[in-house]
Amino acid sequence: MIAPKPPRVAPKSSPKESLVKLYYSPGACSYAPHIALYEAGLPFEAVKVDLRTHKLADGTDYYSINPKGYVPLLELDDGTRLSELAVIVQYIADRKPGTLAPAFGSMERYRLMEWLNFISSELHKQFSPLWYPDTPEVTKEAQKKRLAKRFDYLNPIVAKQPFLMGQNFTVADAYMHAILNWSPQLKVDLSPWPALVQYQQRVAARPGVTKAHNAEHTSKAAATA
Ligand SMILES: N[C@@H](CCC(=O)N[C@@H](CS)C(=O)NCC(=O)O)C(=O)O
């Protein structure tokens, strides 16, 4: 007797094994997803964008890839493109469940999103005007005062625990580290907040962070926000 043929099942493409492409600019906020990709151990290709010209190394107009013009941008192997840092890092984390973000739907995950939103609006976009040469000095000083209030809030948190969410490094730490990393260049003195200085050193010492740092700084391009 001939055994019936097993039903044809389409081979499952494992999203975990597919290659993603990260559009980044050295030292920009895209450092956060770059760190997350190394920390997650995912295979990826990093594509450098020159933010002064909005062009890739081969001359491609970056606006043709991301009409928003900014980095980061994540491209999946089916061509799908995802923008907005706080979303990109969660996507990366969810490709390696249980490593860089709490499970979707849990209260802890909302805590992570709370951090990502805080970092985006209260740190990242408060630092941004410090990059622009046409920002008046008085505005820069006002921004630094606003940032100081956020540092007052953050310092005791990272004094009592190694990472924003407690004992475990998450993508929120990748994001905060990438933004606070701008401090020396932008003349934001973190020394009145020693736990934040130690936090930066602690995160910088992680192997995934070192790899991302080395990858970004083997090439020269100006950081910009
Ligand atoms: N809302 C965006 C902001 C990203 C952003 O500010 N990117 C900066 C670098 S840190 C950038 O590419 N600026 C250049 C430009 O806007 O053309 C996100 O969260 O991803």
The ligand as an ORCA input file, in Angstrom:
! r2SCAN-3c Opt
* xyz 0 1
  N      11.062     61.179     15.508
  C      12.282     60.595     15.011
  C      13.416     61.590     15.203
  C      14.736     61.053     14.641
  C      15.793     62.153     14.613
  O      15.685     63.181     15.268
  N      16.846     61.871     13.836
  C      17.918     62.819     13.642
  C      19.241     62.247     14.137
  S      19.250     62.022     15.901
  C      18.098     63.096     12.151
  O      18.201     62.187     11.379
  N      18.162     64.399     11.783
  C      18.396     64.806     10.411
  C      17.165     65.247      9.679
  O      16.080     65.380     10.302
  O      17.255     65.460      8.493
  C      12.554     59.275     15.709
  O      12.208     59.134     16.885
  O      13.090     58.355     15.057
*
